[in-house]
Amino acid sequence: MRQILLIVAAMLLTCCSSESDMNAQTNTNIGKTLIVYYSYTGNCREIVNSLAAQVTADQLEIQPAEKGLKYEANNYALGTQLLNAIKANPDDAASYPAIDPVSVSLADYQNIIIVTPLWWSQMAAIMQTYLFQSRDQMAGKTVALIVSSYSSGISQVVADAKRLLPNVTWAGDALWINNSNHSNRTSLISTWLPTQNFQTATTAIRSVRTEGQPQRAYTLSGTLARADQKGIVIQDGKKIIR
Ligand SMILES: Cc1cc2nc3c(=O)[nH]c(=O)nc-3n(C[C@H](O)[C@H](O)[C@H](O)COP(=O)(O)O)c2cc1C
């Protein structure tokens, strides 16, 4: 009986050999992914539908507070006006168009995939508002970016994302989907996804372990070993004779 108990204790300690490992395994946001998107004419929504079929993720749609606006009317006058206001004062919250309140807590997620339209070569103003407002909660997350445009290249949108989210880890290069390859989005996404370094439960645990101090040692009965403990202890998943 005693032998069985010792074996079970040793097995448990091998997989959870420090407090930080245990924290990592019980931290519910590890590896969880949120897709955040805005879509005015529906293309980004279609991209999100294709994406959601390939990754396990929750979704958050950002909506402008003011409904029924025509951003493209009068040669895109309103869209231009919103972007110019941001450009003139990017650090001022008042420069960004209002959005509906968001109830999703970013604390519940480790990976964020942003899906946004391009407007005048920049990130659509509505998505810029969300990123500006949530930049502190985004800090430390792993973030990926998908941009939908008619034909324009996305380098300025990538620059906007980096300005708005200075303290995140970028999962990899952004994916550009445009009018000529939009119908091919499922295969574009499936090729792109493996290039992104998302946090998984395994990578998160590994990073917690390597960032921590030297692993604590435990006795075979599972209690924390004293500094002068003699005999067999378990440290970093290995049995050590002291
Ligand atoms: C205000 C505004 C400005 C736009 N500017 C550009 C542009 O400069 N270059 C481009 O290729 N597409 C531009 N587009 C087109 C969108 O980027 C494209 O249609 C995108 O797929 C829209 O995504 P959505 O349908 O999810 O809103 C613009 C669209 C709007 C509404």
The ligand as a Gaussian input file, in Angstrom:
#p B3LYP/6-31G(d) Opt

LIG

0 1
 C      -13.873000      53.812000     -45.750000
 C      -13.275000      52.715000     -46.588000
 C      -12.034000      52.907000     -47.143000
 C      -11.443000      51.865000     -47.889000
 N      -10.194000      52.056000     -48.405000
 C       -9.606000      51.071000     -49.138000
 C       -8.294000      51.239000     -49.693000
 O       -7.640000      52.269000     -49.538000
 N       -7.764000      50.226000     -50.407000
 C       -8.430000      49.038000     -50.610000
 O       -7.886000      48.153000     -51.241000
 N       -9.659000      48.846000     -50.079000
 C      -10.262000      49.826000     -49.371000
 N      -11.524000      49.639000     -48.834000
 C      -12.194000      48.356000     -49.072000
 C      -12.102000      47.408000     -47.902000
 O      -10.803000      47.341000     -47.358000
 C      -12.485000      45.988000     -48.318000
 O      -13.686000      46.014000     -49.039000
 C      -12.593000      45.059000     -47.118000
 O      -12.707000      43.730000     -47.590000
 C      -13.816000      45.412000     -46.288000
 O      -13.980000      44.499000     -45.220000
 P      -15.453000      44.339000     -44.572000
 O      -16.369000      43.854000     -45.669000
 O      -15.291000      43.319000     -43.518000
 O      -15.855000      45.673000     -44.059000
 C      -12.136000      50.653000     -48.103000
 C      -13.412000      50.503000     -47.546000
 C      -13.981000      51.523000     -46.808000
 C      -15.359000      51.325000     -46.227000

